[in-house]
Amino acid sequence: MKIVLLGPPGAGKGTQAQRLVDKHGIVQLSTGDMLRAAVAAETPIGLKAKAVMDSGALVSDEIVVGIVSDRIEEPDCAKGFILDGFPRTVAQAEALDKLLDEKGTSLDAVIEFVVDENILVTRMENRVKETLAAGGQVRKDDNPESFKTRLEAYRSQTAPLSKFYAASGRLKTVDGMQSIDQVAAALDGILAEVVAA
């Protein structure tokens, strides 16, 4: 099962991806996590990405596509994977289709979380408070200024993916403003249809 989750930052993609990982035994591939791991390991690609990520901007397609291509070849991706945070642009979506085609496979589902962006800012602020209260570390880009930059980048670069995937009949949508359990149930319904098809 190869799935892409779309939606602006803070829409709940990560929460739902983790639930799908537990339920289906597939791997969540968050480009953000992969890039942060590369930054922490101070790999050449990680150092290149660090300055870009700290500013809240998006890293280059070349870096991201390379990371994704290598990662989906790893044994833990044999049963499938969830891409969270990739593709971010139509060019990346085209590169992903080409990449998967070359590997003899394709996406099973593209699911967009439809949300109210104004409420997302409040969600982000609450997530920061909860993380700090739990003694966790807050991401450098989890602050109102960076978050708004990320939302603007999403609007201009990633939102067009809805039309791209809808044009090929692959886009499904979920109301991301529902409770976590309601979103989970909607996702399960979509994936049951995909498996049955």
C-alpha positions in Angstrom: 0.0 0.0 0.0 1.7 3.2 -1.2 0.0 6.3 0.0 0.5 10.1 -0.3 -1.0 12.3 2.4 -1.6 15.9 1.4 -2.6 18.9 3.5 -1.0 22.0 5.1 1.4 21.8 8.1 -0.5 21.0 11.2 -3.4 19.3 9.4 -2.9 16.0 11.3 -1.1 14.0 8.6 1.6 12.8 11.0 -0.9 11.6 13.6 -2.9 9.7 11.0 0.2 8.3 9.3 1.3 6.8 12.6 -2.0 5.1 13.1 -1.9 3.7 9.6 1.7 2.4 10.2 0.4 0.6 13.4 -2.6 -0.8 11.6 -1.2 -1.9 8.3 2.5 -2.6 9.1 3.7 -0.1 6.5 6.4 2.6 7.0 5.8 6.4 7.3 8.3 8.3 5.2 8.2 11.9 6.4 10.7 13.9 4.3 10.9 16.3 7.2 12.0 13.5 9.5 14.4 12.1 6.9 15.9 15.6 6.3 16.2 16.2 10.1 17.9 12.9 10.5 20.4 13.9 7.7 20.9 17.3 9.5 21.5 15.5 12.9 24.0 13.1 11.2 25.6 16.1 9.6 25.7 14.4 6.2 26.6 16.6 3.2 22.9 16.7 2.1 21.9 17.4 5.7 24.2 20.4 6.0 22.9 21.7 2.7 19.3 21.3 3.9 19.8 22.8 7.4 19.9 26.5 6.4 16.9 26.1 4.2 14.8 24.3 6.8 15.7 26.7 9.6 14.3 29.6 7.5 11.0 27.7 7.1 11.5 27.5 3.3 11.4 24.3 1.2 14.5 22.3 0.3 15.3 21.6 -3.4 13.5 18.9 -5.4 16.9 17.3 -6.2 17.6 16.7 -2.5 14.2 15.5 -1.6 13.7 13.2 -4.6 17.1 11.6 -4.0 16.3 10.9 -0.3 12.9 9.4 -1.2 14.3 7.2 -4.0 16.9 5.7 -1.8 14.5 5.3 1.2 11.8 3.4 -0.7 14.4 0.8 -1.7 15.0 -0.2 1.9 13.6 -3.6 3.0 11.1 -2.1 5.5 9.3 -0.5 2.6 8.5 -3.8 1.0 4.9 -3.9 2.3 4.3 -0.2 1.4 4.8 3.3 2.7 3.1 6.6 3.5 4.7 9.7 2.0 4.0 12.7 4.4 5.4 16.0 3.2 6.3 14.8 -0.3 5.5 15.6 -3.0 5.3 19.3 -2.3 5.1 20.6 -5.8 3.6 19.4 -9.2 7.2 18.9 -10.4 7.9 16.6 -7.4 4.7 14.7 -8.1 5.7 14.2 -11.7 9.2 13.1 -10.5 7.5 10.7 -8.0 5.3 9.1 -10.7 8.4 8.7 -13.0 10.4 7.2 -10.1 7.7 4.7 -9.1 7.1 3.8 -12.8 10.8 3.1 -13.2 10.6 0.8 -10.1 7.6 -0.9 -11.6 5.0 0.4 -9.1 2.6 3.2 -8.5 0.6 5.0 -5.8 -2.5 3.3 -4.4 -4.0 6.4 -2.8 -3.6 10.2 -2.6 -5.5 11.6 0.3 -5.9 15.3 1.0 -6.7 16.7 4.5 -9.0 19.7 4.0 -8.7 22.1 7.0 -9.3 25.7 8.2 -5.9 27.3 8.1 -6.7 29.9 10.8 -7.4 27.0 13.3 -4.1 25.4 12.3 -2.1 28.3 13.8 -3.9 27.7 17.1 -3.2 23.9 16.8 0.5 24.6 16.2 0.7 26.9 19.3 -1.0 24.2 21.4 1.3 21.5 20.1 4.3 23.6 21.1 2.9 24.1 24.6 2.1 20.3 25.0 5.6 19.3 23.7 7.3 21.7 26.1 5.1 20.6 29.0 6.0 17.0 28.3 9.7 18.0 28.4 10.1 17.4 24.6 12.0 19.5 22.1 10.2 21.9 19.8 11.1 22.1 16.2 12.8 25.3 15.2 10.1 26.0 12.6 7.3 25.5 15.1 6.8 29.2 15.8 4.0 31.5 14.5 6.3 33.3 12.0 7.9 30.2 10.5 4.5 28.4 10.6 2.9 31.2 8.5 5.8 31.1 6.1 5.2 27.3 5.8 1.5 27.9 5.2 2.2 30.4 2.5 4.7 28.1 0.8 2.1 25.3 1.0 -0.6 27.5 -0.6 1.6 28.6 -3.5 3.5 25.4 -4.1 1.7 22.4 -2.7 -2.0 23.3 -3.0 -1.8 22.9 -6.9 -1.3 19.1 -6.3 -5.0 18.8 -5.6 -5.7 19.6 -9.2 -2.8 17.5 -10.5 -4.0 14.3 -8.7 -7.7 15.1 -9.2 -7.1 15.3 -13.0 -5.9 11.7 -13.0 -8.8 10.6 -10.7 -6.4 9.7 -7.8 -7.4 12.4 -5.3 -9.6 11.5 -2.3 -10.4 14.1 0.4 -10.9 13.9 4.2 -12.4 16.7 6.4 -9.3 17.3 8.6 -11.3 19.4 11.1 -13.1 16.4 12.4 -11.9 14.5 15.6 -8.9 12.2 15.2 -11.2 9.2 15.4 -13.5 10.5 12.7 -10.6 11.3 10.4 -9.2 7.8 11.0 -12.6 6.3 10.2 -12.8 8.3 6.9 -9.2 7.2 6.0 -10.1 3.5 6.7 -13.1 3.8 4.4 -11.0 5.2 1.6 -8.3 2.6 1.9 -10.9 -0.2 2.1 -12.1 1.0 -1.3 -8.6 1.1 -2.7 -7.8 -2.5 -1.5 -11.1 -3.7 -2.9 -10.6 -2.1 -6.3 
